């Protein structure tokens, strides 16, 4: 993310481009994520269970999309909301709409747009929409996030003490 270009599409100038290398979904990443959130569903861990449920491979828990969407959302916020120093961005809220589950073997691209900005106590409260697509362009998921961009730490630090004497 840091220092990478976020080229904008000329036909849709409000969309920020993929914030980096496409995300390759692996069985291991899905299993680790399911374990981290404490979800024991076997379709997230076992190929046989996933196939018996009608999927071609293991699928990811619904909130796994945040792994792909959040970097794109943060890039859109940093590109859209000006500020000095290095901003602190806090993830406030998230929602997803799926065209199909994310599954092992997917190579996903995310593009985010800032769709709303408001100010609250010195923070920019920013809403983004992220479209997640497979490498062939197939729509996988739409994600909406609310992020708070706080003033940079440099802006909030007290001035250094005056020299003694």
Secondary structure in CASP SS format (residue, H / E / C, confidence):
PFRMAT SS
TARGET T0000
AUTHOR 0000-0000-0000
METHOD secondary structure of the structure
MODEL  1
X C 1.00
X C 1.00
X C 1.00
X C 1.00
X C 1.00
X C 1.00
X C 1.00
X E 1.00
X E 1.00
X C 1.00
X C 1.00
X E 1.00
X E 1.00
X E 1.00
X E 1.00
X E 1.00
X C 1.00
X C 1.00
X C 1.00
X C 1.00
X C 1.00
X C 1.00
X E 1.00
X E 1.00
X C 1.00
X C 1.00
X H 1.00
X H 1.00
X H 1.00
X H 1.00
X H 1.00
X H 1.00
X H 1.00
X H 1.00
X H 1.00
X H 1.00
X H 1.00
X C 1.00
X C 1.00
X C 1.00
X C 1.00
X H 1.00
X H 1.00
X H 1.00
X C 1.00
X C 1.00
X H 1.00
X H 1.00
X H 1.00
X H 1.00
X H 1.00
X H 1.00
X C 1.00
X C 1.00
X C 1.00
X C 1.00
X C 1.00
X C 1.00
X E 1.00
X C 1.00
X C 1.00
X H 1.00
X H 1.00
X H 1.00
X H 1.00
X H 1.00
X H 1.00
X H 1.00
X H 1.00
X H 1.00
X H 1.00
X H 1.00
X H 1.00
X H 1.00
X H 1.00
X H 1.00
X H 1.00
X H 1.00
X H 1.00
X H 1.00
X C 1.00
X C 1.00
X C 1.00
X C 1.00
X C 1.00
X C 1.00
X C 1.00
X E 1.00
X E 1.00
X E 1.00
X E 1.00
X E 1.00
X E 1.00
X E 1.00
X E 1.00
X E 1.00
X E 1.00
X E 1.00
X C 1.00
X C 1.00
X C 1.00
X C 1.00
X E 1.00
X C 1.00
X C 1.00
X C 1.00
X E 1.00
X E 1.00
X E 1.00
X E 1.00
X E 1.00
X E 1.00
X E 1.00
X E 1.00
X E 1.00
X E 1.00
X E 1.00
X E 1.00
X E 1.00
X E 1.00
X C 1.00
X C 1.00
X E 1.00
X E 1.00
X E 1.00
X E 1.00
X E 1.00
X E 1.00
X E 1.00
X E 1.00
X E 1.00
X E 1.00
X E 1.00
X E 1.00
X C 1.00
X C 1.00
X C 1.00
X C 1.00
X E 1.00
X E 1.00
X E 1.00
X E 1.00
X E 1.00
X E 1.00
X E 1.00
X E 1.00
X E 1.00
X E 1.00
X E 1.00
X E 1.00
X C 1.00
X C 1.00
X H 1.00
X H 1.00
X H 1.00
X H 1.00
X C 1.00
X C 1.00
X C 1.00
X C 1.00
X C 1.00
X C 1.00
X C 1.00
X C 1.00
X C 1.00
END
